[in-house]
Amino acid sequence: MKQEWFHVGKIVNMHGLRGEVRVMSSTDFEDKRFAEDAVLYIGKDDTNKTPVTVSGHRIHKQFHLLTFAGYESIEDVEWMKGQLLFVSKEQLEPLGDNEFYYHEIIGCDVYSEAGDYIGRVNEILSPGANDVWVVGRNGEDVLIPYIEDVVKAIDVSNNTIKIHLLDGLMDDED
């Protein structure tokens, strides 16, 4: 059986000279995924992954800065730039009711309560109090807040989401 992998971040650059890498997170479990001794896998796709163990984590601006055991200089980590960070299916934990992993939401089709197609979730942003879903619509992005007043139903088995269109939610595009 083929191993399932889930994307949790992207290494966008190095930081300093001591083997620290700058990561754009794509997980809502950052404290667990980037914790000391956590095992991550580095690669560009679902093949040929390199396992690494987190030895340090801190936040700088909007980035997570990670160091990995055995990678102690900029020369050791230069090859990682542009690579993705993954966890295996076995590393996922069960979620509670009405909780979802990012990979379950990204790719879902979004519909209004009236059944009108809005677009597809392409990305999830975590700017603060609540996540924001970036939904592609006719070549433009619509930002949908993941709040109870807006998101009414999520059906991951059918890749569909039903939302309530609050006044101005789709009218704010310039």
C-alpha positions in Angstrom: 0.0 0.0 0.0 1.3 3.4 -0.9 2.2 5.8 1.9 0.0 8.8 2.3 1.7 12.2 2.9 0.3 15.5 4.1 1.9 18.8 3.4 2.6 20.9 6.5 4.9 23.7 5.3 7.4 24.9 2.7 11.0 25.8 3.2 11.2 29.2 1.5 14.8 30.2 2.5 17.7 29.9 4.9 18.0 32.1 7.9 21.4 33.0 9.1 24.5 30.8 8.9 23.7 28.2 11.6 21.4 25.8 9.6 18.1 27.6 10.4 15.4 27.4 7.7 12.5 29.8 7.1 9.2 27.9 6.8 5.8 29.0 5.5 3.4 26.9 7.6 0.4 25.1 6.0 -0.7 23.3 9.1 -3.0 24.3 12.0 -1.0 22.1 14.4 2.2 24.2 14.3 3.0 23.6 18.0 3.0 19.8 17.4 4.5 19.7 13.9 7.4 22.0 14.7 8.0 20.9 18.2 11.5 19.8 19.3 12.0 16.1 18.4 9.1 16.1 15.9 9.9 14.1 12.8 9.2 15.8 9.4 9.9 14.6 5.9 11.5 16.9 3.3 10.8 16.5 -0.4 9.2 18.0 -3.5 6.5 15.4 -3.9 5.3 12.0 -2.7 8.6 10.3 -3.5 12.1 10.4 -2.2 11.6 12.1 1.2 14.4 12.8 3.6 13.4 12.4 7.3 14.6 15.2 9.7 14.1 15.7 13.4 13.3 19.2 14.6 15.9 20.5 17.1 14.7 24.0 17.4 11.7 26.2 16.5 11.0 29.9 16.9 8.8 32.4 15.1 10.2 35.5 13.3 7.7 37.8 11.6 5.3 35.5 9.7 7.7 32.7 9.4 8.6 29.6 11.5 12.3 29.2 11.8 13.4 25.6 12.2 16.6 23.8 12.8 17.1 20.1 12.3 19.4 17.7 14.1 22.6 17.1 12.2 22.1 20.2 10.0 24.2 22.9 11.6 25.3 25.2 8.9 23.9 27.1 5.9 25.8 24.7 3.7 24.0 21.8 5.2 20.5 23.2 4.5 20.9 25.0 1.2 19.5 22.0 -0.7 16.3 22.3 1.3 15.2 25.7 -0.2 12.0 25.3 -2.1 11.3 21.9 -0.6 8.1 20.9 1.1 7.6 19.6 4.6 5.4 16.5 5.1 4.0 14.2 7.8 2.8 10.7 7.2 -0.8 9.6 7.7 0.3 7.7 10.8 1.4 11.0 12.4 -2.1 12.5 12.1 -4.3 12.5 15.2 -8.0 12.0 15.4 -10.0 15.2 15.4 -13.1 16.1 17.2 -16.5 16.7 15.7 -16.6 19.6 13.2 -12.8 19.7 13.1 -10.9 19.3 9.9 -7.4 19.0 8.6 -6.3 21.6 6.0 -5.9 18.9 3.4 -9.6 18.0 3.8 -10.7 21.6 3.1 -8.3 22.5 0.3 -9.8 21.4 -3.0 -13.4 21.5 -1.8 -16.1 23.2 -3.9 -17.9 26.0 -2.2 -21.6 26.7 -2.7 -24.0 29.3 -1.4 -27.0 28.2 0.7 -29.0 28.7 -2.5 -26.8 26.2 -4.3 -24.9 28.7 -6.4 -21.3 27.6 -7.1 -18.8 30.1 -5.6 -15.5 28.4 -6.3 -12.8 26.0 -5.0 -10.8 26.4 -1.8 -7.2 26.8 -3.0 -5.4 27.9 0.2 -6.0 28.5 3.9 -4.6 31.5 5.7 -4.2 31.7 9.5 -4.0 35.5 10.2 -5.3 35.4 13.7 -8.6 34.8 15.4 -10.0 32.5 12.6 -8.8 30.9 9.5 -9.6 32.4 6.1 -10.2 30.3 3.1 -8.9 31.5 -0.3 -11.5 30.5 -2.8 -10.8 30.8 -6.5 -13.7 32.3 -8.4 -13.5 33.3 -12.1 -9.8 34.0 -11.9 -10.1 36.1 -8.7 -9.7 35.1 -5.1 -12.6 35.5 -2.6 -11.7 35.4 1.1 -14.1 33.4 3.2 -13.7 33.6 7.0 -14.1 30.2 8.7 -16.7 31.3 11.2 -20.0 29.9 12.3 -22.0 32.7 10.7 -20.5 32.0 7.3 -19.6 28.3 7.0 -22.8 26.3 7.4 -21.9 22.8 6.3 -18.7 20.9 5.4 -19.0 17.5 3.6 -15.4 16.2 3.1 -16.6 12.9 1.7 -18.2 14.8 -1.3 -15.6 17.7 -1.2 -18.3 20.3 -0.8 -18.9 23.3 1.5 -22.0 25.3 2.0 -21.7 29.0 3.1 -24.0 31.8 4.0 -23.2 34.9 2.0 -23.0 37.8 4.4 -23.6 41.2 3.0 -20.4 42.5 1.3 -18.7 39.1 1.5 -18.4 38.9 -2.3 -19.0 42.6 -3.1 -15.7 43.8 -1.7 -13.7 43.0 -4.8 -12.1 46.0 -6.4 
